[in-house]
């Protein structure tokens, strides 16, 4: 397909929001149906349940005859519910895209959906934030008790967002076994199960398949290309694989992330963490948004090590899982070296990105992925991709608020309609 470039921001351009909203309006054209689907799968001898929020438009938008499907991975404190509505109750990016004919699938990383919540809502609001630990299986019938985990000091954490507390599972508990099996590869396999489920009634060649990971979600969606390669990556506040993120510090002589002891750690994302991202708003609004945020998990767990390339923790996790009595024998046949490598691979860009177009859009005021980090990670990622472009939106922060995503969504649609993500012509 031929790409119509003149309507698109140039690579590296900083664009004011008004320049985007002054372009095509892309009004809503259809209603949509929402479902919450559960998909069971096994990893390292344990069962997990992948949750997927699926928004299916009544009348799909088509691009050169292909349905458009966006697979979204949630941010570090969320479980996909933030894509439905923002803190102020406004329409989220998922419905915004669905009402414009795009199938939207939000995947919750394993452990982050509260299967005990009523009506499949996934909400954590009924569990005190200081007691939250991952729930991995839809068949779990009661929540963890204080006997299942312990609170540990917050030291050496890679993230700059000022987490206040951390918890680890007690050895010998079911929680400990599940967290051991929740390896980086298990996270990716969960996403794979969710994507396969969402596409089960579609032929791949009839779909324009696009991935978008907000913040931490990107760190899991990039390695997913090893299993199911998309046509492109939509970017907004998207993290790169761990090795690229680590590189953004290594070039400045900072190597501490390699030594973060994050194996099996659950990092609470409390008030200080929330304030880190909302310093630009007034106190009354911040507290109102904080109350709304209580339905989200407000923790990170096993994804921290792969996202920040805590290579020591990844290796420790591999060793601890190898020593269990539930690891299937077939996973031992290749020996420990091959097994341990599985824990590192998701932190690296996969070769399957060679057919993929990657768009990275960020705000100039992004709190965790400012322009210098975006440019550094590009140096690692671009050689792997078919095409790569960075666009910055002036004055925007690291958020998915409704007014933010209405601008970002219009920009995405301009790139889609211009054919920027279309497969390269056969030679």
C-alpha positions in Angstrom: 0.0 0.0 0.0 1.1 3.5 -0.6 1.6 5.8 2.4 0.2 9.3 2.2 2.9 11.1 4.1 2.1 14.8 3.8 -0.8 14.6 6.4 1.5 13.0 9.0 3.9 14.7 11.5 7.5 14.3 10.5 9.8 12.0 12.4 10.9 13.7 15.6 8.4 16.5 15.3 6.9 18.2 18.4 3.3 18.8 17.6 0.9 21.1 19.5 -2.5 19.4 20.3 -4.3 22.0 18.3 -2.5 21.0 15.2 -3.9 17.5 15.6 -7.5 18.4 16.5 -7.6 20.9 13.6 -7.2 17.9 11.3 -9.8 15.2 10.5 -12.4 15.0 13.2 -13.1 11.2 13.0 -16.6 11.4 14.6 -18.2 8.4 16.3 -20.0 6.2 13.8 -21.3 3.2 15.7 -22.3 1.6 18.9 -20.4 -1.4 20.5 -20.8 -4.4 22.6 -18.6 -5.0 25.7 -17.6 -8.4 27.1 -15.1 -9.6 29.7 -13.7 -12.9 28.7 -11.5 -15.3 30.7 -9.0 -17.7 29.0 -7.2 -20.4 31.0 -3.7 -21.5 30.1 -0.8 -23.3 31.7 2.7 -22.1 32.3 5.5 -24.0 34.2 3.0 -26.5 35.5 0.5 -24.1 37.0 -2.8 -22.8 35.7 -3.5 -19.1 35.0 -6.4 -17.1 33.8 -6.0 -14.3 31.3 -8.7 -11.6 31.5 -9.6 -9.7 28.4 -12.0 -6.7 28.0 -13.3 -6.8 24.4 -15.2 -3.9 22.8 -16.7 -5.0 19.5 -18.2 -2.3 17.3 -21.6 -2.9 15.7 -20.3 -1.6 12.4 -16.5 -2.2 12.0 -14.3 0.4 10.4 -12.3 -1.1 7.6 -8.9 -0.1 6.1 -8.5 -1.4 2.6 -11.1 -4.1 3.5 -9.4 -5.2 6.7 -11.0 -4.8 10.1 -8.9 -2.8 12.6 -8.1 -4.5 15.9 -6.2 -2.7 18.7 -4.7 -4.9 21.4 -3.9 -2.8 24.5 -1.7 -3.6 27.5 -2.4 -1.8 30.7 -0.2 0.6 32.6 1.8 -0.3 35.7 -0.9 0.4 38.3 -4.0 -0.6 36.2 -5.6 -3.8 34.9 -7.3 -2.5 31.8 -10.3 -0.8 33.5 -8.6 2.6 33.0 -9.1 2.2 29.3 -12.9 2.2 29.8 -13.1 5.4 31.8 -10.7 7.9 33.2 -10.3 9.1 36.8 -12.9 11.8 36.3 -15.5 9.4 34.9 -15.1 10.5 31.3 -15.1 8.0 28.4 -11.9 6.1 28.1 -9.8 5.4 25.0 -11.4 1.9 24.5 -14.9 3.2 24.0 -13.6 6.2 22.0 -12.0 3.8 19.5 -14.9 1.3 19.5 -17.4 4.0 18.7 -15.2 4.8 15.6 -15.4 1.2 14.5 -12.2 -0.2 15.9 -12.3 -3.5 17.9 -10.5 -2.8 21.1 -9.1 -5.6 23.4 -7.6 -4.7 26.8 -5.5 -7.4 28.3 -4.8 -7.5 32.0 -1.4 -9.0 32.8 -1.8 -12.2 34.9 -2.3 -11.6 38.6 -3.9 -8.1 38.1 -7.5 -8.9 37.6 -9.5 -9.4 40.8 -11.5 -12.5 39.9 -13.3 -12.3 43.3 -15.0 -8.9 42.4 -18.7 -8.9 41.6 -20.0 -8.9 38.0 -16.6 -9.6 36.4 -15.6 -6.0 37.2 -12.1 -6.8 38.2 -12.2 -4.0 40.7 -9.8 -4.1 43.8 -11.8 -1.4 45.7 -13.0 -3.8 48.4 -9.4 -4.9 49.3 -7.3 -2.5 51.3 -4.4 -1.2 49.2 -1.9 -2.5 51.9 -3.2 -6.1 51.5 -3.3 -6.5 47.8 -1.5 -9.5 46.2 -1.9 -11.0 42.7 -4.8 -13.3 41.9 -3.9 -15.7 39.1 -6.8 -18.1 38.7 -10.5 -17.5 38.1 -11.2 -20.5 40.3 -9.7 -19.0 43.5 -12.5 -18.8 46.0 -11.1 -16.5 48.7 -8.6 -13.8 49.0 -5.1 -14.3 50.4 -4.6 -13.9 54.2 -1.7 -12.3 56.1 -0.3 -15.8 56.5 0.4 -15.9 52.7 2.8 -12.9 52.5 4.9 -10.6 54.5 5.8 -6.9 54.1 9.4 -6.1 53.4 11.5 -2.9 53.2 11.4 -0.8 50.1 15.0 -0.6 49.0 16.8 -0.4 45.7 13.6 -0.1 43.6 14.3 0.7 39.9 11.2 2.8 39.5 11.5 6.5 40.3 7.9 6.8 41.5 8.4 6.5 45.2 6.7 3.3 46.2 6.0 3.1 49.9 5.7 -0.6 50.7 6.5 -4.0 49.2 5.3 -7.5 49.9 6.6 -11.0 49.1 4.9 -14.4 49.3 5.8 -16.7 52.1 7.6 -19.8 51.0 5.4 -23.0 50.9 2.2 -21.1 50.2 0.0 -21.4 47.1 0.7 -17.8 46.5 4.4 -18.4 46.5 4.0 -21.3 43.9 1.9 -19.2 41.6 4.3 -16.2 41.7 7.2 -18.5 41.0 5.3 -19.8 37.9 4.4 -16.3 36.8 7.6 -15.8 34.8 8.2 -13.2 32.1 7.3 -15.8 29.6 4.1 -16.6 31.4 3.1 -13.0 31.2 3.7 -13.1 27.4 1.9 -16.4 27.1 -1.1 -14.9 28.8 -1.2 -12.0 26.3 -0.8 -14.6 23.5 -3.9 -16.5 24.8 -5.9 -13.3 25.0 -5.0 -12.2 21.5 -5.7 -15.7 20.0 -9.1 -15.6 21.8 -9.9 -12.2 20.4 -9.0 -13.1 16.9 -10.5 -16.6 16.9 -13.3 -15.7 14.5 -11.1 -13.6 12.1 -8.7 -14.5 9.4 -5.3 -12.9 10.1 -4.9 -11.5 6.6 -8.3 -9.7 7.0 -7.2 -7.8 10.1 -5.0 -4.8 10.5 -3.6 -5.8 13.9 -2.1 -3.1 16.0 -0.6 -3.3 19.5 -0.5 -0.5 22.1 1.0 -0.9 25.5 0.5 2.1 27.8 3.6 2.4 30.1 4.4 -1.1 31.5 2.0 -2.7 29.0 4.5 -2.0 26.2 7.2 -4.1 27.9 5.0 -7.2 27.5 3.5 -6.4 24.1 6.9 -6.1 22.3 8.0 -9.7 23.1 4.5 -10.9 22.1 5.6 -10.4 18.5 7.6 -13.6 18.8 4.3 -15.5 19.0 1.8 -13.2 17.1 3.4 -10.4 15.1 1.2 -7.3 14.6 1.2 -5.0 11.6 2.3 -2.2 13.8 2.7 -0.7 17.3 0.7 2.3 18.2 2.6 4.3 20.8 1.5 6.5 23.6 3.6 6.6 26.7 4.8 3.1 25.7 7.7 1.4 27.5 10.2 -0.6 25.5 11.7 -4.0 26.3 13.8 -4.0 29.4 17.2 -4.0 27.7 16.3 -0.8 25.8 15.1 0.9 29.1 18.3 -0.2 30.8 20.3 1.2 27.9 18.7 4.6 28.5 20.5 4.6 31.9 23.7 2.7 30.9 24.7 5.4 28.4 24.9 7.8 31.4 26.9 5.4 33.5 24.1 4.2 35.7 23.9 0.4 36.1 22.1 0.0 39.3 18.9 -1.6 37.8 20.8 -4.8 37.1 21.1 -5.4 40.9 17.5 -4.6 42.0 16.3 -7.5 44.1 12.8 -7.6 42.6 12.3 -11.3 42.3 8.7 -12.2 43.5 8.3 -8.7 44.9 4.9 -6.9 44.9 5.5 -3.2 44.9 2.6 -1.2 46.3 1.8 2.0 44.3 0.3 4.2 47.0 -0.3 7.9 47.5 3.3 9.1 46.9 3.4 7.1 43.7 0.1 8.6 42.6 1.3 12.1 43.4 4.4 11.6 41.3 2.2 11.5 38.2 -0.2 14.2 39.2 1.9 17.1 40.5 0.5 19.3 37.7 -3.0 19.3 39.1 -4.6 20.8 42.2 -4.9 19.0 45.5 -8.7 18.7 45.5 -8.7 17.1 42.0 -5.8 14.8 42.9 -7.6 13.4 45.9 -10.8 13.0 43.9 -8.9 11.1 41.2 -7.1 9.0 44.0 -10.5 7.8 45.3 -11.4 6.8 41.7 -8.1 5.0 41.3 -8.8 2.5 44.2 -10.5 0.1 41.8 -7.2 -0.4 40.0 -4.7 -2.9 41.5 -2.2 -0.2 42.4 0.7 -2.6 42.6 3.3 -4.1 40.3 4.7 -7.6 40.7 6.7 -10.0 38.5 6.7 -7.5 35.5 9.1 -5.2 37.3 12.1 -7.4 36.7 11.6 -7.8 33.0 10.6 -4.2 32.4 13.7 -2.7 34.2 16.0 -5.5 33.2 16.7 -6.5 36.8 18.9 -9.3 35.4 20.0 -10.6 38.8 16.3 -10.9 39.9 15.4 -12.6 36.6 18.2 -15.2 37.1 17.2 -15.7 40.8 13.6 -16.3 39.7 14.7 -18.9 37.2 16.8 -20.7 39.8 14.0 -20.7 42.4 11.5 -22.1 39.8 13.9 -24.7 38.7 14.2 -26.0 42.3 10.4 -26.6 42.6 8.7 -30.0 42.5 5.9 -28.8 40.1 8.0 -27.7 37.1 7.2 -30.2 34.3 9.9 -32.6 33.3 9.8 -31.5 29.7 10.9 -28.0 30.7 14.0 -29.5 32.2 15.1 -31.5 29.2 17.1 -28.7 27.7 19.0 -28.1 30.9 19.2 -25.1 33.2 21.0 -22.8 30.8 18.2 -23.0 28.2 15.6 -22.7 30.9 17.2 -19.6 32.4 17.4 -17.9 29.0 13.6 -17.9 28.8 13.6 -15.4 31.7 15.9 -13.0 29.8 14.4 -13.3 26.2 11.3 -11.2 26.9 13.5 -8.2 27.8 15.0 -8.1 24.3 13.4 -7.0 21.0 12.4 -10.1 19.0 13.5 -10.6 15.3 9.9 -10.8 14.3 9.7 -7.0 14.5 11.4 -6.9 11.1 8.0 -6.8 9.5 6.5 -4.3 11.9 6.0 -0.5 11.8 6.5 1.2 15.1 5.0 4.6 16.0 6.2 6.0 19.3 4.1 9.0 20.5 4.9 10.7 23.8 4.2 13.9 25.6 6.9 16.4 26.1 6.1 16.5 29.8 5.9 12.7 30.3 7.0 12.0 33.9 8.7 8.6 33.3 9.4 8.5 29.5 10.6 12.1 28.7 12.1 12.8 25.2 15.7 11.8 26.2 14.6 8.3 27.3 12.4 7.9 24.2 15.4 8.8 22.0 17.7 6.4 23.9 15.3 3.5 23.6 14.9 4.2 19.9 18.6 3.5 19.4 18.0 0.0 20.6 14.6 -0.7 19.0 14.7 0.9 15.6 17.2 -1.5 14.0 14.8 -4.3 14.6 11.7 -2.7 13.1 10.6 -2.3 9.4 10.0 1.4 10.1 10.1 3.6 13.2 8.8 7.1 13.9 8.8 9.3 17.0 6.2 12.1 17.4 5.9 14.3 20.5 2.8 16.1 21.7 3.6 19.4 23.3 2.6 19.8 26.9 1.1 16.4 27.4 1.9 14.2 30.5 2.0 10.4 31.1 -1.7 9.7 31.3 -4.7 8.3 29.5 -7.2 10.9 30.5 -10.1 11.4 28.1 -8.9 14.8 26.8 -5.5 13.3 26.2 -6.6 10.3 24.3 -9.1 12.2 22.1 -6.0 13.9 20.7 -3.8 10.8 20.6 -6.7 8.8 19.0 -7.0 11.3 16.2 -3.3 11.1 15.5 -3.4 7.3 15.5 -6.3 7.3 13.0 -4.4 9.7 10.7 -1.5 7.3 10.6 -3.8 4.3 10.0 -5.7 6.0 7.2 -2.5 7.2 5.6 -1.4 3.5 5.3 1.6 4.0 7.5 1.1 0.5 9.2 0.2 -1.3 6.0 2.4 -4.3 5.2 5.4 -3.7 3.0 4.6 -4.8 -0.6 6.0 -8.2 -1.7 9.2 -8.1 -3.7 
